[in-house]
Amino acid sequence: MNLNLKKPIAFFDLEATGLNIAKDRIVEIAIQKIYPSGKRESYVKKINPTIPIPIETSEIHGIYDIDVIDAPTFKDVAEEIKEFIGNADLAGYNSNRYDVPLLIEEFYRAGVDFALSERKTIDVQNIFYKMEQRTLSAAYKFYCEKEIENAHTAEADINATVEVLEAQLDRYDELENDIDFLSEFSTMGGKSLDFAQRIALNDNDEPIINFGKHKGKTVKEVFKKEPGYYSWIMNADFSYDTKKHFEKLWKEYKG
């Protein structure tokens, strides 16, 4: 089943130096942009992360320091990537928890404004987990009856992700071929302000802390009783996206 689109959607996959969104860097990005007409465009680029790639990470995705020594940095191609994505919605596999926030981090570091407010995000992994509870390789075999060739390369993984979502739409009658529906359905857990889900929203749509010793308390309450908590957040190992939302709430409450 082909996707029912009102605007373009960009499926993307990142290979990086590691899994720490705040500290690690992209080493390869692959994007497949699908238009409402069915037209598809691809963008694949190796990126010099400007930091060493741990050998154990290279052994997983096959990209070593020598492979990216002459590649552009993310800052060099940030505008190019932004232009390629355009106004498209975003989709990927484990993308809400990893790829989207890591991409946003890189845009922040490059000084490029990349707005998410007008975009829907679809995480194919979350749909899969809700339906079958497995991995991308298993999902590809289960839904498409194929093995992924060159698994853990960004381009192979993202091509498989597109096929899996299309096969999911064919298999499950309860899945609507609608980006708004798929975006909401593929969101795990409750509502949150940031992609790392450090700031959730309670039943009254009040921002609450979603981790650590203050988990479940409203941000407003914590800032009032423990003002130093804000400083700790801003100096701790959280993503720019999370810090940006905390900063906005701090200014709102202190204003």
C-alpha positions in Angstrom: 0.0 0.0 0.0 1.4 3.4 -1.0 1.4 6.1 1.6 -1.5 8.6 1.4 0.3 11.9 1.6 -0.9 15.5 1.6 2.7 16.8 1.8 6.2 15.2 1.4 7.6 12.9 4.0 11.3 12.4 4.6 12.3 9.0 5.9 15.8 9.2 7.3 18.4 7.2 9.2 21.6 8.3 10.9 24.8 6.5 11.7 26.8 8.1 14.4 29.7 8.0 16.8 27.5 6.5 19.5 24.1 6.7 21.2 24.5 9.8 23.4 22.4 12.4 21.7 24.0 15.3 23.5 27.6 14.3 22.8 27.8 12.0 19.8 27.9 13.1 16.2 26.5 12.0 12.9 28.8 10.1 10.5 26.3 9.3 7.8 22.8 10.4 6.9 20.4 8.8 4.4 17.1 10.4 3.4 14.4 9.1 1.2 11.9 11.8 0.4 8.5 10.7 -0.9 6.1 13.2 -2.5 2.2 13.0 -2.6 2.6 12.1 -6.3 4.7 9.0 -5.4 7.9 10.5 -6.7 11.0 9.6 -4.6 14.3 11.4 -4.1 17.3 10.2 -2.2 20.1 12.0 -0.3 23.0 10.0 1.1 26.1 11.7 2.6 29.0 10.7 4.9 29.8 13.3 7.5 33.0 14.1 9.3 32.0 14.1 13.0 35.1 16.1 14.0 35.5 13.6 16.9 37.0 10.1 16.8 34.6 7.2 16.0 35.0 4.5 18.7 36.2 1.3 17.1 33.4 -0.7 18.6 30.9 1.6 16.9 32.7 1.4 13.6 32.5 -2.4 13.8 28.7 -2.1 13.9 28.1 0.4 11.0 31.3 -0.1 9.1 32.3 3.5 9.0 35.8 4.2 10.3 37.7 7.5 10.9 39.6 7.1 7.6 36.3 6.8 5.7 35.2 10.3 6.8 38.5 12.2 7.0 37.8 14.1 3.8 34.0 14.3 4.2 32.2 17.6 5.0 31.3 18.4 8.6 27.6 18.6 9.4 27.9 22.4 9.6 29.2 22.4 6.0 26.1 20.6 4.7 23.4 21.7 7.3 21.7 24.1 4.9 21.8 21.6 2.1 20.1 18.9 4.3 17.6 21.4 5.5 16.8 22.4 1.9 16.5 18.8 0.8 14.0 18.0 3.6 12.1 21.2 3.0 8.7 21.2 4.6 8.4 17.4 4.8 7.2 15.4 7.7 9.8 13.1 9.3 9.8 9.3 9.7 12.3 6.6 10.6 13.0 3.6 12.7 13.5 4.5 16.4 13.5 8.0 15.1 11.5 9.7 17.8 13.9 8.6 20.5 17.2 8.8 18.6 17.4 10.1 15.0 15.1 13.2 15.3 16.7 14.5 18.5 20.2 13.8 17.2 19.5 15.6 13.9 18.1 18.6 15.9 21.2 18.6 18.0 23.4 18.8 15.0 21.3 21.6 13.5 21.5 23.5 16.8 25.3 23.1 16.8 25.5 24.3 13.2 23.4 27.4 14.1 20.7 26.4 11.6 17.0 26.8 12.6 15.1 23.6 11.8 11.5 23.9 13.0 9.6 20.9 14.2 6.4 22.6 15.1 4.7 22.2 11.7 5.9 18.6 11.1 4.5 15.3 12.0 6.9 12.5 13.0 6.3 8.8 12.5 8.4 6.2 14.3 8.0 2.9 12.4 9.7 1.0 15.3 6.9 2.1 17.7 4.2 0.8 15.3 6.1 -2.4 15.1 6.6 -2.7 18.8 2.9 -2.1 19.4 2.0 -4.7 16.8 4.8 -7.4 17.0 7.6 -6.4 19.4 10.8 -7.0 17.4 13.8 -5.4 15.6 14.3 -3.9 12.2 15.8 -7.0 10.7 13.0 -9.1 12.1 10.4 -6.6 11.0 11.8 -6.7 7.5 11.8 -10.5 7.4 8.3 -10.6 9.0 6.6 -8.0 6.9 8.6 -8.2 3.6 9.9 -11.8 3.7 13.4 -10.5 2.9 16.8 -10.3 4.6 18.4 -6.8 4.8 21.5 -6.7 2.6 24.2 -4.5 4.1 22.4 -4.1 7.4 23.6 -1.2 9.6 24.4 1.0 6.6 22.2 4.0 6.7 20.8 3.6 3.1 20.0 -0.1 3.5 18.3 0.5 6.8 16.2 3.4 5.6 15.1 1.6 2.4 14.0 -1.3 4.6 12.1 1.1 7.0 10.1 2.5 4.1 9.1 -1.0 2.9 8.2 -2.1 6.4 5.8 0.9 6.9 4.1 0.2 3.6 3.8 -3.5 4.4 2.4 -2.6 7.9 -0.3 -0.5 6.2 -1.2 -3.5 4.0 -1.3 -5.9 6.9 -3.2 -4.0 9.6 -6.7 -2.8 8.8 -6.7 -0.7 12.0 -3.8 1.4 10.7 -5.0 4.4 8.8 -3.0 5.5 5.7 -2.9 9.0 7.1 0.2 10.9 8.4 -1.7 12.5 11.4 -2.9 9.1 12.5 0.4 7.3 12.0 2.3 10.1 13.9 0.0 9.8 16.9 -0.1 6.0 16.8 3.7 5.7 16.6 4.3 7.9 19.7 5.1 5.8 22.7 4.0 6.8 26.1 2.2 10.0 27.0 2.6 13.5 25.6 5.9 15.3 26.1 7.4 18.7 25.2 10.8 17.4 24.1 11.8 14.5 22.0 13.9 12.9 24.8 10.6 12.8 26.8 12.3 14.4 29.8 9.4 16.9 30.1 6.0 15.2 30.0 2.6 16.6 30.2 0.1 15.5 32.9 -3.7 15.2 32.5 -4.0 18.9 32.9 -1.4 19.5 30.2 1.1 20.9 32.8 4.8 20.2 32.1 6.1 17.6 34.6 9.6 16.2 35.2 9.8 12.7 33.7 13.0 11.4 35.2 15.0 11.3 38.4 14.2 12.4 42.0 11.5 14.8 40.9 9.7 12.5 38.5 6.0 13.3 38.4 6.3 16.7 39.9 5.4 19.8 37.9 8.3 21.8 36.5 6.8 24.9 38.0 6.7 23.4 41.5 10.3 22.1 41.2 11.6 25.5 40.0 9.8 27.3 42.8 11.1 25.0 45.6 14.5 24.3 44.2 15.7 27.1 41.9 19.1 25.5 41.6 17.6 22.6 39.7 17.4 24.7 36.6 21.1 25.5 36.7 21.8 21.8 37.2 19.7 21.0 34.1 21.5 23.6 31.9 24.9 22.3 32.9 24.1 18.6 32.8 24.4 16.1 29.9 20.9 16.8 28.3 20.2 17.5 24.7 19.9 21.1 23.4 16.2 20.3 22.6 15.5 19.4 26.3 17.5 22.4 27.6 15.7 24.7 25.2 12.3 23.7 26.6 13.5 24.0 30.2 14.9 27.4 29.5 11.6 28.5 27.9 9.6 27.2 31.0 12.1 28.9 33.4 11.7 32.3 31.7 7.9 31.8 31.6 7.7 31.0 35.3 10.2 33.6 36.4 8.8 36.3 34.1 
